[in-house]
Amino acid sequence: MFVRKGARAAVLSALVVLLLGLVSPATAQSQGKGKKKETPRGAPVMWREPTDIESRDLFDGPGGEALRPDTRRVTFIEQETGGYSPKFRVRDAAGRVWVAKMGKEAQPETAAVRLLWAVGYPTEINYLVPCVRIEGAPTPSKEVERCEGGGFANVRFEARPEGVKRAGEWKWKRNPFVGKRELQGLIVMMALFNNWDLKDSNNVLLATRNPRTGRAELRHAISDLGATFGKTGSGFIVWRITRSRNEPEDYVKSDFVEEVKRDGRVFFNYGGKNQDLFDDIRVEEARWIGRWLSRLSDRQIADAFRAANYPPEEIRMLASAVRSRANELVRLPRGSRAVGRR
């Protein structure tokens, strides 16, 4: 069919407008996805001196009794993706939002958070609920322990408080504290917990304000401490996995400090991810965090595991092992000598 030149131009113009109308929203969306989110401004914080360490309540933890979830009614909001354990975002009877983690990681994470907070590190706020019914909850992605009334057993509730923005992750090898005592102490704590899952995606920046000064802060916290209180192993062997999580017997049987070199470096029995983080830990840095741990009473350490609903015998085992490891740090020798072999 013959189309006049002017008419053809009009048709082409109309097609261009139509195509732009169809493509531009997708293009804009694509461009939006490509934009890097800006990290909020604030003073970086990784550790703050716990001047009240002897009186800290390791049963209620960093949130205290006041922030405990009201579990008289808990309703499902949506599923949370990522990580080893199934997680739901939920709302409690007081209207507060939480992330409920189920499965094997819930208990060790609850205890680890309390011990980290006790010695001055910023943490999430969490609680362990022994049995809770979640209205509208779907079947979890993995099999988890259930309890009476169709509930879920040993569920970790992690707060999503107002005034605290999750501002992405921080990196173990690139952050404002590289080479500083507070980061080295945190790495030692990961060895003390046998946390073999040291990856950047398990870290979180919490943007908030200092309640005393009102200054903006970027708190460097670890958001996932579930791969703890088992054994770090030696990685993967052809026919079996040599790591474990939440296995108190594995934890208490594993070695902690392996050797102190003549140049003052401490080497730990660690077979997890990012092993090179442990290549330059100095005796004085390990002793520093050990001295803070040593100021906790036996009751406080046991309370961290009691809060995680461990049975009495496992509380005794785990608390004794943590105390023993803290003592190892404080008593580290100088010079080239193997230590910690049992």
Protein Blocks (a to p, Z undefined) as FASTA:
>chain_A
ZZdfklmmmmmmmmmmmmmmmmmmmmmmmmmmmpccdddeddddfbdcdfklmmpcfkno
mnommlpccfkbccdfbdceedjbdcdddddfkopacdddedjklmmmmmmmmmmmmnop
acddddddfbacdehiacdfbdcdddehhiaehiadddddehiacebjadfklcfkgoia
klmmmmmmmmmnopabbcfklpccdddddfklopacdddddfblklghiaebjojafkbc
fbdehilklmmmpcfbfbdcfkopacdddfbehkllmmmccfklmmmmmmmmmmpcfklm
mmmmmmnopafklmmmmmmmmmmmmmmmmmpcedjddehiZZ
